[in-house]
C-alpha cells in the first residue's frame, strides 16, 4: 500500500480493520470494514476523525477498536466470527455457505466475552 500511495493517485482502502488508521496516516482514503458490521458508528467516527486531521481522536478510536478486531477476527476465518457476533447481538444473518462452518462453542464463549469487554450487550 505504501508503494501505491507514494507513487500513484489511486484510491487505497484498508481491507484489514486493524491497519485502517496506520494506512490512513499514509494517505489511504478509508476502509472496507469487517468490524464495521458490529460497531459501524465507531469505525465511521475513526475514519471521519482521520479525514478531519483529528489524529488524537482517531488514535483513541483505533485503540478501542483494535482489541475487538484482534480478539474477534483471530477466532476463525472471516466471515465466521463476524456472522457469529451479529447473531449473538440479535442480528442473525443466516447460515454460512460451505466450506465454512459455524464457530465452535469455545469460540462463541470467547466472542461473547470480547463483545462484553467492548461494551456490547451479548
N, C-alpha and C positions, 0 to 999 in steps of 0.2 A: 504494500500500500504506500509506503514512503516513497518508493521509486516513482509510482504513478503520480502521487501528489506533487512531487518535486519536478516532474518533467512534462506533465500534460495538464490539460484543462478538464479532464474527465471528472465527473462526479463520483466520489467514493463514499460508499455507505459501509458501515461496520456490519458484519454478519455474525459477530461474537459480542454479546452484551457486555462482557467484562472488558472488552477492548474499545468500547464506544468512545469514552472520554479521551483515552490516550490518542486514538485516531483523530478525533475532532480537534484535539490540541495541535495536530499537524495539518489540519485543513479539511478533513473529511466532513461531509455535509450532514450526516445523521446515521441512522441505524435501521436495519431490518431486524426487529427485535423478537426474541422468544419470550423473555420475561415481561415484555410489554403486554402480553396476553393476560398476565396476572396482575400487574401493577402499572397500567398504562399512564396514569397521572404522574407517577414518579419518573418514568422513562421520558415522558414528554417534557416534564419540568427540567430534567437534566439537560436534554438536548436544547431546549429554549434558553437555559442559562448559559450554556456554552456559546450559542449563537449570539447572545447579547454581550458576550465577553465577561460575564459574571463567573469567573473561574472558581472562586471560593465556594459559591453555591453549587456549581456543577460538580466540584470535587466532593462536597459534602453528600450530595445525592449519589454520586458514583460509589463512595464507600458504603453508603446504606444499601445500595443495590448489589454490590459485589458479593456479599455473603449469601444473598438469595441466589444469585447466578451460580456461584461456586457450589453451594450445597444442593441446589435443586438439579442443576444440569449435570452434575457428576454422578447422579444415581443411575442413569441409563442413557441410551441413545435418544436424542431428540426425534420425535415429539413425545416420547413415552412419559417423561416426568411432567412436562407442561400440561398434557392432557389429564394426567392423574391429579395434578394440582387444581386444575379447573373443576374436575369432578368433586374433589374434596370441598371446594369453595362453593359448590352448588351450581356450577355451570358445566354440566356434563355435555361433552361434545361427541359422544358416541364411541364406538369401539375402534380400535386400531386395525389397520389392514395388515395382513401377513406380508412379510415375515415378522413384523413387530408384534410383541405380546405385552400384556399388561404388566405394570410394575409389581414386583414381588411384595408380599405383605411387609417384610422388614423395610423395604424401600418406602412403602406407603407410610409407615410409622415415622421413619426418618423425615419424610417430606412434611408430615403434619407438624413435627417439631420445628422444622425450618420455617414453615408458614407462620406458626405461632410466634417464633422468635422475631419475625419481620413485623408482627403486629396484625397479621391477617387471622381472622377467626376461622378455624377449621372444624 
